[in-house]
């Protein structure tokens, strides 16, 4: 699955290069020596990639990154990709949560809420130690976004006439 560069930090190339250099350009799973920069291309099998162990591209803590050859990376991601496909298919066919027809202002407001929540989620993931409180914070953040979007979809975008 191709990477969505918008989900990665601006310095991703530098971060991934550091991980690959630390691994001496060998797969940290199977030990295969992979192609270094400047070496002629021979096969995709010798391409070294960097995997996010929790499948969150914005979480670039070193302990969440692992240098993997393309084959090991595909195997590592296989279950996650299968689950994502299943969930997306289920969402597409679901009638439980009706999609409202939104106007441009509602879409923009919803996008802003989602982007703000994604930034806060990344901060929580990167700055909070794993704990019950961290899990609750992430769950509550999802709830806040859901209810804010429900309010926008149901009642429209509210603007204060005094600009507050």
VMD Tcl script that builds the backbone (N, CA, C; Angstrom):
set m [mol new atoms 492]
animate dup $m
set s [atomselect $m all]
$s set {name element resname resid chain x y z} {
  {N N UNK 1 A 0.854 -1.176 0.000}
  {CA C UNK 1 A 0.000 0.000 0.000}
  {C C UNK 1 A 0.897 1.235 0.000}
  {N N UNK 2 A 0.700 2.145 -0.933}
  {CA C UNK 2 A 1.564 3.328 -0.989}
  {C C UNK 2 A 1.349 4.216 0.244}
  {N N UNK 3 A 2.409 4.894 0.626}
  {CA C UNK 3 A 2.297 5.745 1.808}
  {C C UNK 3 A 1.629 7.066 1.462}
  {N N UNK 4 A 0.821 7.562 2.390}
  {CA C UNK 4 A 0.150 8.846 2.237}
  {C C UNK 4 A 1.047 9.884 2.906}
  {N N UNK 5 A 1.862 10.566 2.123}
  {CA C UNK 5 A 2.884 11.483 2.650}
  {C C UNK 5 A 2.311 12.576 3.550}
  {N N UNK 6 A 1.035 12.920 3.379}
  {CA C UNK 6 A 0.423 13.958 4.220}
  {C C UNK 6 A 0.371 13.541 5.684}
  {N N UNK 7 A 0.394 12.244 5.945}
  {CA C UNK 7 A 0.299 11.741 7.317}
  {C C UNK 7 A 1.660 11.659 8.004}
  {N N UNK 8 A 2.730 11.881 7.259}
  {CA C UNK 8 A 4.080 11.764 7.794}
  {C C UNK 8 A 4.649 13.142 8.104}
  {N N UNK 9 A 5.560 13.210 9.074}
  {CA C UNK 9 A 6.174 14.511 9.369}
  {C C UNK 9 A 7.049 14.986 8.210}
  {N N UNK 10 A 7.276 16.276 8.157}
  {CA C UNK 10 A 8.063 16.871 7.066}
  {C C UNK 10 A 9.474 16.292 7.012}
  {N N UNK 11 A 10.015 15.891 8.149}
  {CA C UNK 11 A 11.391 15.375 8.190}
  {C C UNK 11 A 11.445 13.841 8.133}
  {N N UNK 12 A 10.417 13.226 7.548}
  {CA C UNK 12 A 10.356 11.759 7.512}
  {C C UNK 12 A 11.560 11.143 6.809}
  {N N UNK 13 A 12.007 11.726 5.707}
  {CA C UNK 13 A 13.158 11.151 4.975}
  {C C UNK 13 A 14.385 11.096 5.883}
  {N N UNK 14 A 14.611 12.154 6.653}
  {CA C UNK 14 A 15.758 12.199 7.566}
  {C C UNK 14 A 15.595 11.166 8.688}
  {N N UNK 15 A 14.394 11.103 9.277}
  {CA C UNK 15 A 14.147 10.141 10.358}
  {C C UNK 15 A 14.326 8.704 9.879}
  {N N UNK 16 A 13.763 8.400 8.713}
  {CA C UNK 16 A 13.859 7.026 8.214}
  {C C UNK 16 A 15.311 6.678 7.857}
  {N N UNK 17 A 16.052 7.651 7.375}
  {CA C UNK 17 A 17.470 7.423 7.052}
  {C C UNK 17 A 18.260 7.091 8.318}
  {N N UNK 18 A 17.946 7.773 9.419}
  {CA C UNK 18 A 18.624 7.500 10.692}
  {C C UNK 18 A 18.358 6.056 11.133}
  {N N UNK 19 A 17.106 5.628 11.032}
  {CA C UNK 19 A 16.734 4.255 11.426}
  {C C UNK 19 A 17.480 3.241 10.554}
  {N N UNK 20 A 17.527 3.496 9.262}
  {CA C UNK 20 A 18.221 2.579 8.343}
  {C C UNK 20 A 19.720 2.547 8.619}
  {N N UNK 21 A 20.305 3.723 8.875}
  {CA C UNK 21 A 21.736 3.773 9.188}
  {C C UNK 21 A 22.042 3.019 10.480}
  {N N UNK 22 A 21.185 3.199 11.499}
  {CA C UNK 22 A 21.385 2.497 12.772}
  {C C UNK 22 A 21.302 0.979 12.584}
  {N N UNK 23 A 20.498 0.541 11.637}
  {CA C UNK 23 A 20.360 -0.896 11.358}
  {C C UNK 23 A 21.437 -1.389 10.388}
  {N N UNK 24 A 22.341 -0.487 9.989}
  {CA C UNK 24 A 23.399 -0.799 9.026}
  {C C UNK 24 A 22.826 -1.347 7.717}
  {N N UNK 25 A 21.645 -0.846 7.356}
  {CA C UNK 25 A 20.974 -1.201 6.100}
  {C C UNK 25 A 20.665 -2.700 6.001}
  {N N UNK 26 A 20.399 -3.291 7.175}
  {CA C UNK 26 A 19.970 -4.690 7.236}
  {C C UNK 26 A 18.572 -4.735 7.828}
  {N N UNK 27 A 17.757 -5.667 7.350}
  {CA C UNK 27 A 16.416 -5.852 7.880}
  {C C UNK 27 A 16.525 -6.296 9.335}
  {N N UNK 28 A 15.814 -5.603 10.217}
  {CA C UNK 28 A 15.868 -5.941 11.637}
  {C C UNK 28 A 15.014 -7.168 11.975}
  {N N UNK 29 A 14.327 -7.709 10.987}
  {CA C UNK 29 A 13.521 -8.912 11.198}
  {C C UNK 29 A 14.261 -10.151 10.689}
  {N N UNK 30 A 14.624 -10.157 9.403}
  {CA C UNK 30 A 15.227 -11.359 8.810}
  {C C UNK 30 A 16.745 -11.248 8.624}
  {N N UNK 31 A 17.295 -10.044 8.798}
  {CA C UNK 31 A 18.741 -9.862 8.677}
  {C C UNK 31 A 19.256 -9.661 7.262}
  {N N UNK 32 A 18.369 -9.591 6.263}
  {CA C UNK 32 A 18.811 -9.412 4.876}
  {C C UNK 32 A 19.566 -8.085 4.717}
  {N N UNK 33 A 20.723 -8.154 4.039}
  {CA C UNK 33 A 21.457 -6.938 3.704}
  {C C UNK 33 A 20.712 -6.245 2.560}
  {N N UNK 34 A 20.351 -5.015 2.771}
  {CA C UNK 34 A 19.578 -4.287 1.760}
  {C C UNK 34 A 20.446 -3.284 1.029}
  {N N UNK 35 A 19.912 -2.803 -0.059}
  {CA C UNK 35 A 20.609 -1.873 -0.941}
  {C C UNK 35 A 20.798 -0.528 -0.235}
  {N N UNK 36 A 22.023 -0.019 -0.273}
  {CA C UNK 36 A 22.325 1.293 0.296}
  {C C UNK 36 A 22.112 2.365 -0.777}
  {N N UNK 37 A 21.968 3.619 -0.348}
  {CA C UNK 37 A 21.826 4.696 -1.332}
  {C C UNK 37 A 23.018 4.705 -2.294}
  {N N UNK 38 A 22.722 4.861 -3.566}
  {CA C UNK 38 A 23.775 4.890 -4.579}
  {C C UNK 38 A 24.078 3.543 -5.195}
  {N N UNK 39 A 23.687 2.464 -4.540}
  {CA C UNK 39 A 23.907 1.140 -5.119}
  {C C UNK 39 A 22.895 0.917 -6.234}
  {N N UNK 40 A 23.289 0.206 -7.296}
  {CA C UNK 40 A 22.352 -0.002 -8.405}
  {C C UNK 40 A 21.151 -0.851 -7.979}
  {N N UNK 41 A 20.009 -0.531 -8.548}
  {CA C UNK 41 A 18.787 -1.277 -8.257}
  {C C UNK 41 A 18.890 -2.670 -8.849}
  {N N UNK 42 A 18.564 -3.694 -8.065}
  {CA C UNK 42 A 18.542 -5.045 -8.593}
  {C C UNK 42 A 17.175 -5.699 -8.379}
  {N N UNK 43 A 16.584 -5.515 -7.211}
  {CA C UNK 43 A 15.286 -6.105 -6.925}
  {C C UNK 43 A 14.623 -5.348 -5.778}
  {N N UNK 44 A 13.307 -5.313 -5.774}
  {CA C UNK 44 A 12.591 -4.661 -4.675}
  {C C UNK 44 A 12.814 -5.398 -3.360}
  {N N UNK 45 A 13.175 -6.672 -3.439}
  {CA C UNK 45 A 13.383 -7.465 -2.222}
  {C C UNK 45 A 14.476 -6.870 -1.342}
  {N N UNK 46 A 15.421 -6.167 -1.972}
  {CA C UNK 46 A 16.531 -5.583 -1.210}
  {C C UNK 46 A 16.289 -4.111 -0.877}
  {N N UNK 47 A 15.043 -3.668 -0.924}
  {CA C UNK 47 A 14.708 -2.293 -0.551}
  {C C UNK 47 A 14.415 -2.255 0.941}
  {N N UNK 48 A 15.135 -1.406 1.664}
  {CA C UNK 48 A 14.911 -1.277 3.104}
  {C C UNK 48 A 13.883 -0.172 3.350}
  {N N UNK 49 A 12.894 -0.473 4.165}
  {CA C UNK 49 A 11.840 0.475 4.515}
  {C C UNK 49 A 11.850 0.665 6.022}
  {N N UNK 50 A 11.042 1.601 6.498}
  {CA C UNK 50 A 10.903 1.799 7.939}
  {C C UNK 50 A 9.429 1.650 8.289}
  {N N UNK 51 A 9.148 0.729 9.198}
  {CA C UNK 51 A 7.770 0.456 9.604}
  {C C UNK 51 A 7.447 1.188 10.899}
  {N N UNK 52 A 6.207 1.664 10.984}
  {CA C UNK 52 A 5.673 2.187 12.244}
  {C C UNK 52 A 5.007 1.004 12.942}
  {N N UNK 53 A 5.535 0.594 14.063}
  {CA C UNK 53 A 5.062 -0.618 14.712}
  {C C UNK 53 A 3.608 -0.511 15.171}
  {N N UNK 54 A 3.139 0.705 15.461}
  {CA C UNK 54 A 1.742 0.883 15.865}
  {C C UNK 54 A 0.873 1.370 14.704}
  {N N UNK 55 A 1.431 1.400 13.510}
  {CA C UNK 55 A 0.723 1.766 12.277}
  {C C UNK 55 A 0.232 3.214 12.279}
  {N N UNK 56 A 0.852 4.084 13.070}
  {CA C UNK 56 A 0.486 5.508 13.096}
  {C C UNK 56 A 1.660 6.311 12.542}
  {N N UNK 57 A 1.551 6.798 11.304}
  {CA C UNK 57 A 2.684 7.455 10.647}
  {C C UNK 57 A 3.185 8.713 11.347}
  {N N UNK 58 A 2.361 9.351 12.153}
  {CA C UNK 58 A 2.800 10.563 12.847}
  {C C UNK 58 A 3.569 10.234 14.124}
  {N N UNK 59 A 3.541 8.981 14.567}
  {CA C UNK 59 A 4.237 8.574 15.788}
  {C C UNK 59 A 5.638 8.094 15.417}
  {N N UNK 60 A 6.590 9.006 15.447}
  {CA C UNK 60 A 7.945 8.700 14.985}
  {C C UNK 60 A 8.938 8.575 16.133}
  {N N UNK 61 A 8.448 8.140 17.294}
  {CA C UNK 61 A 9.374 7.831 18.379}
  {C C UNK 61 A 10.251 6.670 17.918}
  {N N UNK 62 A 11.508 6.689 18.286}
  {CA C UNK 62 A 12.440 5.667 17.803}
  {C C UNK 62 A 11.967 4.260 18.143}
  {N N UNK 63 A 11.367 4.071 19.332}
  {CA C UNK 63 A 10.916 2.724 19.715}
  {C C UNK 63 A 9.715 2.254 18.898}
  {N N UNK 64 A 9.122 3.147 18.111}
  {CA C UNK 64 A 7.990 2.777 17.263}
  {C C UNK 64 A 8.417 2.519 15.816}
  {N N UNK 65 A 9.700 2.653 15.535}
  {CA C UNK 65 A 10.197 2.502 14.163}
  {C C UNK 65 A 11.135 1.309 14.061}
  {N N UNK 66 A 11.025 0.593 12.945}
  {CA C UNK 66 A 11.872 -0.578 12.743}
  {C C UNK 66 A 12.230 -0.681 11.266}
  {N N UNK 67 A 13.508 -0.899 10.977}
  {CA C UNK 67 A 13.973 -1.065 9.596}
  {C C UNK 67 A 13.629 -2.475 9.131}
  {N N UNK 68 A 12.840 -2.565 8.057}
  {CA C UNK 68 A 12.418 -3.860 7.527}
  {C C UNK 68 A 12.607 -3.898 6.016}
  {N N UNK 69 A 13.004 -5.050 5.504}
  {CA C UNK 69 A 13.035 -5.219 4.052}
  {C C UNK 69 A 11.584 -5.170 3.565}
  {N N UNK 70 A 11.401 -4.986 2.277}
  {CA C UNK 70 A 10.036 -4.824 1.761}
  {C C UNK 70 A 9.161 -6.044 2.059}
  {N N UNK 71 A 9.719 -7.244 1.976}
  {CA C UNK 71 A 8.941 -8.458 2.248}
  {C C UNK 71 A 8.493 -8.541 3.699}
  {N N UNK 72 A 9.411 -8.264 4.629}
  {CA C UNK 72 A 9.058 -8.309 6.059}
  {C C UNK 72 A 8.069 -7.200 6.402}
  {N N UNK 73 A 8.236 -6.035 5.764}
  {CA C UNK 73 A 7.303 -4.926 6.016}
  {C C UNK 73 A 5.897 -5.303 5.541}
  {N N UNK 74 A 5.794 -5.907 4.382}
  {CA C UNK 74 A 4.483 -6.343 3.873}
  {C C UNK 74 A 3.861 -7.388 4.800}
  {N N UNK 75 A 4.663 -8.332 5.263}
  {CA C UNK 75 A 4.143 -9.350 6.181}
  {C C UNK 75 A 3.709 -8.718 7.503}
  {N N UNK 76 A 4.508 -7.751 7.999}
  {CA C UNK 76 A 4.180 -7.096 9.262}
  {C C UNK 76 A 2.849 -6.340 9.158}
  {N N UNK 77 A 2.616 -5.680 8.023}
  {CA C UNK 77 A 1.414 -4.863 7.841}
  {C C UNK 77 A 0.194 -5.657 7.379}
  {N N UNK 78 A 0.364 -6.907 6.984}
  {CA C UNK 78 A -0.720 -7.665 6.346}
  {C C UNK 78 A -1.987 -7.723 7.196}
  {N N UNK 79 A -1.876 -8.061 8.452}
  {CA C UNK 79 A -3.061 -8.177 9.312}
  {C C UNK 79 A -3.733 -6.812 9.483}
  {N N UNK 80 A -2.932 -5.777 9.683}
  {CA C UNK 80 A -3.474 -4.422 9.840}
  {C C UNK 80 A -4.220 -3.989 8.572}
  {N N UNK 81 A -3.638 -4.247 7.409}
  {CA C UNK 81 A -4.273 -3.872 6.136}
  {C C UNK 81 A -5.569 -4.647 5.918}
  {N N UNK 82 A -5.569 -5.926 6.277}
  {CA C UNK 82 A -6.784 -6.739 6.128}
  {C C UNK 82 A -7.889 -6.199 7.031}
  {N N UNK 83 A -7.542 -5.857 8.249}
  {CA C UNK 83 A -8.530 -5.295 9.180}
  {C C UNK 83 A -9.058 -3.967 8.657}
  {N N UNK 84 A -8.175 -3.114 8.163}
  {CA C UNK 84 A -8.584 -1.812 7.627}
  {C C UNK 84 A -9.538 -1.986 6.456}
  {N N UNK 85 A -9.220 -2.917 5.552}
  {CA C UNK 85 A -10.116 -3.177 4.414}
  {C C UNK 85 A -11.487 -3.643 4.896}
  {N N UNK 86 A -11.494 -4.544 5.873}
  {CA C UNK 86 A -12.749 -5.073 6.411}
  {C C UNK 86 A -13.577 -3.952 7.051}
  {N N UNK 87 A -12.930 -3.117 7.852}
  {CA C UNK 87 A -13.631 -2.006 8.508}
  {C C UNK 87 A -14.166 -1.025 7.469}
  {N N UNK 88 A -13.364 -0.692 6.476}
  {CA C UNK 88 A -13.808 0.244 5.435}
  {C C UNK 88 A -14.999 -0.313 4.661}
  {N N UNK 89 A -14.972 -1.612 4.361}
  {CA C UNK 89 A -16.095 -2.239 3.661}
  {C C UNK 89 A -17.344 -2.202 4.541}
  {N N UNK 90 A -17.161 -2.493 5.833}
  {CA C UNK 90 A -18.285 -2.467 6.757}
  {C C UNK 90 A -18.867 -1.055 6.853}
  {N N UNK 91 A -18.008 -0.045 6.927}
  {CA C UNK 91 A -18.474 1.344 7.006}
  {C C UNK 91 A -19.237 1.729 5.743}
  {N N UNK 92 A -18.719 1.301 4.605}
  {CA C UNK 92 A -19.346 1.640 3.321}
  {C C UNK 92 A -20.759 1.061 3.240}
  {N N UNK 93 A -20.944 -0.158 3.751}
  {CA C UNK 93 A -22.231 -0.835 3.658}
  {C C UNK 93 A -23.157 -0.575 4.845}
  {N N UNK 94 A -22.684 0.169 5.827}
  {CA C UNK 94 A -23.459 0.397 7.045}
  {C C UNK 94 A -24.556 1.434 6.832}
  {N N UNK 95 A -25.700 1.162 7.414}
  {CA C UNK 95 A -26.767 2.158 7.435}
  {C C UNK 95 A -26.996 2.637 8.870}
  {N N UNK 96 A -26.183 2.158 9.802}
  {CA C UNK 96 A -26.325 2.530 11.203}
  {C C UNK 96 A -26.062 4.020 11.404}
  {N N UNK 97 A -25.001 4.524 10.800}
  {CA C UNK 97 A -24.646 5.922 10.948}
  {C C UNK 97 A -24.893 6.623 9.621}
  {N N UNK 98 A -25.985 7.340 9.568}
  {CA C UNK 98 A -26.378 8.016 8.335}
  {C C UNK 98 A -25.421 9.178 8.049}
  {N N UNK 99 A -24.976 9.261 6.832}
  {CA C UNK 99 A -24.149 10.391 6.410}
  {C C UNK 99 A -25.058 11.547 6.046}
  {N N UNK 100 A -24.873 12.657 6.710}
  {CA C UNK 100 A -25.672 13.839 6.419}
  {C C UNK 100 A -25.130 14.533 5.177}
  {N N UNK 101 A -25.995 15.165 4.438}
  {CA C UNK 101 A -25.553 16.003 3.328}
  {C C UNK 101 A -25.088 17.321 3.927}
  {N N UNK 102 A -23.805 17.575 3.855}
  {CA C UNK 102 A -23.223 18.757 4.482}
  {C C UNK 102 A -22.973 19.850 3.453}
  {N N UNK 103 A -23.134 21.103 3.884}
  {CA C UNK 103 A -22.771 22.210 3.003}
  {C C UNK 103 A -21.281 22.505 3.193}
  {N N UNK 104 A -20.743 23.412 2.410}
  {CA C UNK 104 A -19.308 23.700 2.422}
  {C C UNK 104 A -18.827 24.149 3.799}
  {N N UNK 105 A -19.592 25.005 4.487}
  {CA C UNK 105 A -19.198 25.473 5.818}
  {C C UNK 105 A -19.140 24.322 6.816}
  {N N UNK 106 A -20.094 23.412 6.728}
  {CA C UNK 106 A -20.110 22.263 7.631}
  {C C UNK 106 A -18.918 21.343 7.368}
  {N N UNK 107 A -18.618 21.130 6.100}
  {CA C UNK 107 A -17.467 20.289 5.740}
  {C C UNK 107 A -16.179 20.919 6.249}
  {N N UNK 108 A -16.022 22.241 6.035}
  {CA C UNK 108 A -14.813 22.938 6.497}
  {C C UNK 108 A -14.684 22.866 8.017}
  {N N UNK 109 A -15.802 23.079 8.732}
  {CA C UNK 109 A -15.776 23.023 10.191}
  {C C UNK 109 A -15.427 21.613 10.665}
  {N N UNK 110 A -16.011 20.607 10.036}
  {CA C UNK 110 A -15.728 19.214 10.386}
  {C C UNK 110 A -14.261 18.876 10.139}
  {N N UNK 111 A -13.731 19.323 8.999}
  {CA C UNK 111 A -12.320 19.082 8.682}
  {C C UNK 111 A -11.415 19.740 9.712}
  {N N UNK 112 A -11.752 20.960 10.125}
  {CA C UNK 112 A -10.946 21.668 11.111}
  {C C UNK 112 A -10.957 20.936 12.456}
  {N N UNK 113 A -12.112 20.447 12.851}
  {CA C UNK 113 A -12.212 19.677 14.101}
  {C C UNK 113 A -11.347 18.420 14.002}
  {N N UNK 114 A -11.456 17.707 12.884}
  {CA C UNK 114 A -10.687 16.463 12.713}
  {C C UNK 114 A -9.182 16.745 12.731}
  {N N UNK 115 A -8.737 17.781 11.996}
  {CA C UNK 115 A -7.306 18.105 11.952}
  {C C UNK 115 A -6.789 18.498 13.333}
  {N N UNK 116 A -7.580 19.294 14.064}
  {CA C UNK 116 A -7.181 19.694 15.416}
  {C C UNK 116 A -7.082 18.477 16.325}
  {N N UNK 117 A -8.045 17.575 16.207}
  {CA C UNK 117 A -8.033 16.358 17.030}
  {C C UNK 117 A -6.844 15.470 16.676}
  {N N UNK 118 A -6.511 15.375 15.389}
  {CA C UNK 118 A -5.358 14.567 14.985}
  {C C UNK 118 A -4.071 15.133 15.578}
  {N N UNK 119 A -3.952 16.466 15.609}
  {CA C UNK 119 A -2.767 17.084 16.206}
  {C C UNK 119 A -2.704 16.802 17.701}
  {N N UNK 120 A -3.844 16.922 18.384}
  {CA C UNK 120 A -3.875 16.643 19.817}
  {C C UNK 120 A -3.592 15.164 20.077}
  {N N UNK 121 A -4.134 14.289 19.232}
  {CA C UNK 121 A -3.874 12.857 19.387}
  {C C UNK 121 A -2.378 12.570 19.259}
  {N N UNK 122 A -1.737 13.169 18.253}
  {CA C UNK 122 A -0.302 12.957 18.055}
  {C C UNK 122 A 0.472 13.433 19.283}
  {N N UNK 123 A 0.084 14.572 19.841}
  {CA C UNK 123 A 0.750 15.088 21.034}
  {C C UNK 123 A 0.592 14.106 22.200}
  {N N UNK 124 A -0.638 13.619 22.418}
  {CA C UNK 124 A -0.891 12.681 23.514}
  {C C UNK 124 A -0.082 11.395 23.307}
  {N N UNK 125 A -0.082 10.874 22.083}
  {CA C UNK 125 A 0.646 9.630 21.780}
  {C C UNK 125 A 2.140 9.807 22.042}
  {N N UNK 126 A 2.677 10.960 21.646}
  {CA C UNK 126 A 4.115 11.181 21.769}
  {C C UNK 126 A 4.558 11.584 23.172}
  {N N UNK 127 A 3.705 12.262 23.918}
  {CA C UNK 127 A 4.127 12.862 25.187}
  {C C UNK 127 A 3.636 12.157 26.442}
  {N N UNK 128 A 2.671 11.283 26.317}
  {CA C UNK 128 A 2.125 10.611 27.502}
  {C C UNK 128 A 2.603 9.160 27.550}
  {N N UNK 129 A 3.028 8.753 28.732}
  {CA C UNK 129 A 3.433 7.368 28.927}
  {C C UNK 129 A 2.205 6.462 28.779}
  {N N UNK 130 A 2.388 5.234 28.316}
  {CA C UNK 130 A 1.254 4.309 28.233}
  {C C UNK 130 A 0.609 4.141 29.612}
  {N N UNK 131 A -0.688 4.369 29.667}
  {CA C UNK 131 A -1.401 4.270 30.943}
  {C C UNK 131 A -2.894 4.250 30.686}
  {N N UNK 132 A -3.634 3.948 31.717}
  {CA C UNK 132 A -5.094 3.988 31.649}
  {C C UNK 132 A -5.552 5.402 31.295}
  {N N UNK 133 A -4.917 6.397 31.911}
  {CA C UNK 133 A -5.294 7.791 31.660}
  {C C UNK 133 A -5.060 8.190 30.205}
  {N N UNK 134 A -3.966 7.712 29.628}
  {CA C UNK 134 A -3.689 8.014 28.227}
  {C C UNK 134 A -4.756 7.393 27.328}
  {N N UNK 135 A -5.113 6.147 27.609}
  {CA C UNK 135 A -6.162 5.479 26.825}
  {C C UNK 135 A -7.486 6.202 26.946}
  {N N UNK 136 A -7.817 6.630 28.156}
  {CA C UNK 136 A -9.061 7.368 28.365}
  {C C UNK 136 A -9.040 8.705 27.635}
  {N N UNK 137 A -7.904 9.391 27.666}
  {CA C UNK 137 A -7.795 10.676 26.969}
  {C C UNK 137 A -8.042 10.501 25.477}
  {N N UNK 138 A -7.471 9.457 24.883}
  {CA C UNK 138 A -7.664 9.214 23.445}
  {C C UNK 138 A -9.108 8.831 23.145}
  {N N UNK 139 A -9.713 8.037 24.025}
  {CA C UNK 139 A -11.122 7.659 23.838}
  {C C UNK 139 A -12.029 8.875 23.943}
  {N N UNK 140 A -11.800 9.712 24.940}
  {CA C UNK 140 A -12.619 10.916 25.117}
  {C C UNK 140 A -12.439 11.871 23.938}
  {N N UNK 141 A -11.232 11.964 23.416}
  {CA C UNK 141 A -10.991 12.820 22.256}
  {C C UNK 141 A -11.841 12.351 21.074}
  {N N UNK 142 A -11.898 11.039 20.859}
  {CA C UNK 142 A -12.750 10.498 19.795}
  {C C UNK 142 A -14.212 10.867 20.030}
  {N N UNK 143 A -14.648 10.771 21.280}
  {CA C UNK 143 A -16.032 11.124 21.605}
  {C C UNK 143 A -16.310 12.595 21.334}
  {N N UNK 144 A -15.392 13.470 21.739}
  {CA C UNK 144 A -15.584 14.906 21.523}
  {C C UNK 144 A -15.720 15.222 20.038}
  {N N UNK 145 A -14.859 14.605 19.237}
  {CA C UNK 145 A -14.919 14.837 17.788}
  {C C UNK 145 A -16.254 14.334 17.234}
  {N N UNK 146 A -16.670 13.163 17.670}
  {CA C UNK 146 A -17.942 12.601 17.191}
  {C C UNK 146 A -19.100 13.539 17.522}
  {N N UNK 147 A -19.181 13.997 18.764}
  {CA C UNK 147 A -20.309 14.838 19.164}
  {C C UNK 147 A -20.240 16.218 18.510}
  {N N UNK 148 A -19.057 16.772 18.349}
  {CA C UNK 148 A -18.926 18.065 17.675}
  {C C UNK 148 A -19.376 17.942 16.219}
  {N N UNK 149 A -18.962 16.874 15.556}
  {CA C UNK 149 A -19.375 16.673 14.161}
  {C C UNK 149 A -20.877 16.407 14.053}
  {N N UNK 150 A -21.433 15.693 15.020}
  {CA C UNK 150 A -22.876 15.457 15.046}
  {C C UNK 150 A -23.623 16.784 15.180}
  {N N UNK 151 A -23.139 17.664 16.053}
  {CA C UNK 151 A -23.763 18.978 16.237}
  {C C UNK 151 A -23.713 19.794 14.948}
  {N N UNK 152 A -22.584 19.765 14.273}
  {CA C UNK 152 A -22.441 20.502 13.012}
  {C C UNK 152 A -23.372 19.928 11.952}
  {N N UNK 153 A -23.410 18.597 11.847}
  {CA C UNK 153 A -24.250 17.959 10.828}
  {C C UNK 153 A -25.729 18.199 11.094}
  {N N UNK 154 A -26.115 18.206 12.358}
  {CA C UNK 154 A -27.520 18.323 12.720}
  {C C UNK 154 A -28.005 19.778 12.748}
  {N N UNK 155 A -27.163 20.657 13.282}
  {CA C UNK 155 A -27.605 22.027 13.532}
  {C C UNK 155 A -26.885 23.085 12.706}
  {N N UNK 156 A -25.918 22.691 11.908}
  {CA C UNK 156 A -25.192 23.668 11.102}
  {C C UNK 156 A -24.029 24.271 11.873}
  {N N UNK 157 A -23.343 25.194 11.211}
  {CA C UNK 157 A -22.184 25.875 11.806}
  {C C UNK 157 A -22.687 27.146 12.449}
  {N N UNK 158 A -22.365 27.319 13.725}
  {CA C UNK 158 A -22.789 28.494 14.454}
  {C C UNK 158 A -21.688 29.534 14.401}
  {N N UNK 159 A -22.067 30.771 14.104}
  {CA C UNK 159 A -21.105 31.861 14.130}
  {C C UNK 159 A -21.659 32.945 15.032}
  {N N UNK 160 A -20.811 33.422 15.915}
  {CA C UNK 160 A -21.191 34.486 16.839}
  {C C UNK 160 A -21.168 35.797 16.080}
  {N N UNK 161 A -22.259 36.523 16.127}
  {CA C UNK 161 A -22.349 37.786 15.371}
  {C C UNK 161 A -21.379 38.840 15.888}
  {N N UNK 162 A -20.883 38.679 17.131}
  {CA C UNK 162 A -19.924 39.640 17.661}
  {C C UNK 162 A -18.493 39.192 17.420}
  {N N UNK 163 A -18.305 38.076 16.740}
  {CA C UNK 163 A -16.971 37.617 16.364}
  {C C UNK 163 A -16.192 36.929 17.468}
  {N N UNK 164 A -16.850 36.499 18.515}
  {CA C UNK 164 A -16.158 35.831 19.618}
  {C C UNK 164 A -16.015 34.362 19.334}
}
mol reanalyze $m
mol bondsrecalc $m
mol representation Tube
mol addrep $m
